[in-house]
Amino acid sequence: MSGFTGLPQVDALLEKAEETINEQGHRTRKAFLDADRYLFDFNLDGEWEQFDTEDDAAYFGVWLNKAKLRTLAYIEGDLIFTQCVDAAGYDAKISALCAFHQAAPAFVGIKPASVTKYYQDRSALYINPPASSESES
């Protein structure tokens, strides 16, 4: 597999990384890159979307590619790329991310005498959103 993220330097690292199969059957590759999350925020190909969390920082970020059933995490230099096995597996991965990571405002609107927090619609991240409110956590 090639063309993991659309970032040549990241794709070259992932291409060389050993591929493993996790318990869910997803293909995973791990590598190390001394960078920060902004490399990904502004340069991933157009199919990637940020997954907003309270943990987002220069050293941490998660991105999703629903069209290709992929996830990418950047954690203090560690890259974790996952190619999900199918749509159900991708949705299960999104549910796990939603359960683990507290939602954070995507942005905050400030007007005189009011502050409005706007959150990412996590249900839109799924291929088949769950009926329950687990995606809104």
C-alpha positions as CSV (number, residue, x, y, z in Angstrom):
1,M,0.0,0.0,0.0
2,S,1.2,3.5,-0.7
3,G,-0.2,7.0,-0.6
4,F,-1.2,6.7,3.1
5,T,-1.7,10.4,3.8
6,G,-0.7,12.4,0.8
7,L,2.4,13.7,2.7
8,P,5.5,12.4,1.0
9,Q,7.8,12.4,4.1
10,V,5.1,10.7,6.2
11,D,4.1,8.2,3.5
12,A,7.8,7.2,3.0
13,L,8.1,6.5,6.8
14,L,4.9,4.5,6.8
15,E,5.9,2.6,3.7
16,K,9.0,1.3,5.5
17,A,7.1,0.5,8.8
18,E,6.1,-3.0,9.6
19,E,2.5,-3.7,9.0
20,T,0.6,-5.5,11.8
21,I,-2.9,-6.8,12.1
22,N,-4.7,-5.8,15.3
23,E,-7.4,-7.6,17.2
24,Q,-10.1,-6.1,15.0
25,G,-8.4,-7.2,11.8
26,H,-7.3,-3.6,10.9
27,R,-3.8,-3.1,9.3
28,T,-1.7,-0.8,11.4
29,R,1.7,0.8,10.8
30,K,3.7,2.8,13.4
31,A,6.6,5.2,12.8
32,F,8.3,8.1,14.5
33,L,8.5,11.6,13.1
34,D,10.0,14.6,14.9
35,A,7.5,17.2,13.9
36,D,4.3,18.7,15.3
37,R,0.6,18.2,14.6
38,Y,0.5,21.3,12.4
39,L,2.3,19.4,9.6
40,F,-0.8,17.3,9.4
41,D,-3.4,20.0,10.0
42,F,-2.4,21.9,7.0
43,N,-1.0,19.3,4.6
44,L,-2.9,16.0,4.7
45,D,-4.8,15.4,1.4
46,G,-8.3,16.7,1.2
47,E,-10.0,13.5,2.3
48,W,-8.7,13.8,5.9
49,E,-10.6,15.4,8.7
50,Q,-9.5,16.4,12.2
51,F,-11.0,14.6,15.1
52,D,-11.4,17.2,17.8
53,T,-10.4,16.3,21.4
54,E,-9.6,18.0,24.6
55,D,-6.1,16.6,24.3
56,D,-5.3,18.4,21.0
57,A,-2.0,20.1,21.3
58,A,1.2,20.7,19.2
59,Y,2.2,17.1,20.2
60,F,-1.1,15.4,19.8
61,G,-3.8,15.0,17.1
62,V,-6.1,12.5,15.4
63,W,-7.3,12.6,11.8
64,L,-9.8,10.5,10.0
65,N,-10.3,9.6,6.4
66,K,-13.9,8.2,6.1
67,A,-13.7,7.7,2.4
68,K,-10.7,5.3,2.7
69,L,-11.5,3.9,6.2
70,R,-8.3,5.3,7.7
71,T,-7.2,6.9,10.9
72,L,-4.0,8.6,11.8
73,A,-2.8,9.6,15.2
74,Y,0.2,11.8,16.1
75,I,1.3,11.4,19.7
76,E,4.6,13.1,20.8
77,G,6.3,12.1,17.5
78,D,4.7,8.6,17.3
79,L,2.6,8.1,14.1
80,I,-0.1,5.4,14.3
81,F,-1.7,4.8,10.9
82,T,-4.7,2.4,10.8
83,Q,-6.4,1.0,7.7
84,C,-9.8,-0.4,8.8
85,V,-11.0,-3.6,7.4
86,D,-14.5,-2.5,6.5
87,A,-17.1,0.2,7.2
88,A,-18.3,-1.5,10.4
89,G,-14.7,-1.7,11.6
90,Y,-14.2,2.0,10.9
91,D,-17.4,2.9,12.7
92,A,-16.2,0.8,15.7
93,K,-12.9,2.6,15.7
94,I,-14.8,6.0,15.7
95,S,-16.9,4.8,18.6
96,A,-13.8,3.8,20.5
97,L,-12.2,7.2,19.8
98,C,-15.4,9.0,20.9
99,A,-15.6,7.0,24.1
100,F,-11.9,7.6,25.0
101,H,-11.5,11.3,24.0
102,Q,-13.6,14.0,25.6
103,A,-15.1,16.4,23.0
104,A,-13.6,19.9,22.9
105,P,-15.0,23.0,21.2
106,A,-13.9,23.2,17.6
107,F,-14.1,27.0,18.1
108,V,-15.6,29.5,20.5
109,G,-17.7,32.5,19.5
110,I,-17.5,35.6,21.8
111,K,-20.0,38.4,21.7
112,P,-20.7,41.0,24.3
113,A,-22.3,39.2,27.3
114,S,-22.2,35.8,25.7
115,V,-19.8,33.0,24.8
116,T,-20.9,30.2,22.5
117,K,-19.0,26.9,22.1
118,Y,-19.3,25.1,18.9
119,Y,-18.5,21.3,18.9
120,Q,-17.7,19.0,16.1
121,D,-20.7,16.9,15.0
122,R,-19.2,13.5,15.8
123,S,-22.1,11.6,14.3
124,A,-21.0,13.0,10.9
125,L,-17.6,11.1,11.3
126,Y,-19.4,7.7,11.0
127,I,-20.3,5.9,7.9
128,N,-23.4,4.5,9.7
129,P,-23.9,6.7,12.8
130,P,-25.1,4.8,15.9
131,A,-28.7,5.3,17.0
132,S,-27.6,6.1,20.6
133,S,-25.9,9.3,21.7
134,E,-22.5,7.6,22.1
135,S,-21.1,9.7,19.2
136,E,-22.0,12.9,21.0
137,S,-19.7,12.3,24.0
